[in-house]
Amino acid sequence: MKRRMTFWVTAAAAILLVTGCGQGKAPQAQPPAEQTETPGSAAQPETEQQKTKQTIALYYTDDNLMELQKEEQEIAYTDDLDKYKQAIALLEKPKDEAHAPLWKDFHYHSVTFDKGTLTIDADGKNVYNLGSSGEGMAIDALKDTLFQFDEVQKIVILVDGKPTESLMGHVSIDEPLTRQ
């Protein structure tokens, strides 16, 4: 009888051990994050509801650097700063193959806007090979693109956080660029 009892105790222990394996705590379902809704936002994801679409004019040149070429593209932005950054980024990417970008491979550290002044802190590692007429056209393309936004009254271009006389050595940018 003692053998039988030992057998059953051992069998019960084995069954408990086998059924207990792999039965850690199951992950609890996370309650959904609280979402604040604004009127009319129930059906749209947050990122899409806040984007404003606008068609803007961008300026490039022809292959011979003879004149500025206007091209319209649509942007979708969340705030004014995002709008300016997108406009600057699109100066590198014409859709029309007949247009050549004047701001190709342009990198910047930051873009800020305060009281009508848009400040672009350009990366000092940018390489420009446009000559004097190309530099003038590049500055004009930047001005024409950014001054289409009524709130932008001045554009300041810094290089690595410091004022600079010129980007390529030909056109003075030591003073803020202003509307004509």
Buried (B, 14 or more C-beta within 10 A) or exposed (E): EEEEEEEEEEEEEEEEEEEEEEEEEEEEEEEEEEEEEEEEBEEEEEEEBBEEEBEBEBBBBEEEBEEBBEBEBEBBBEEBBBBBBBBBEBBBBBEEEEBBBBBBEBEBEEBEBEEEBBBBBBEEEBEBEBEEEBBBBBBBBBBBBBBBBEEBBBBBBBBEEEEBEBBBEBBEBEEBBEEE
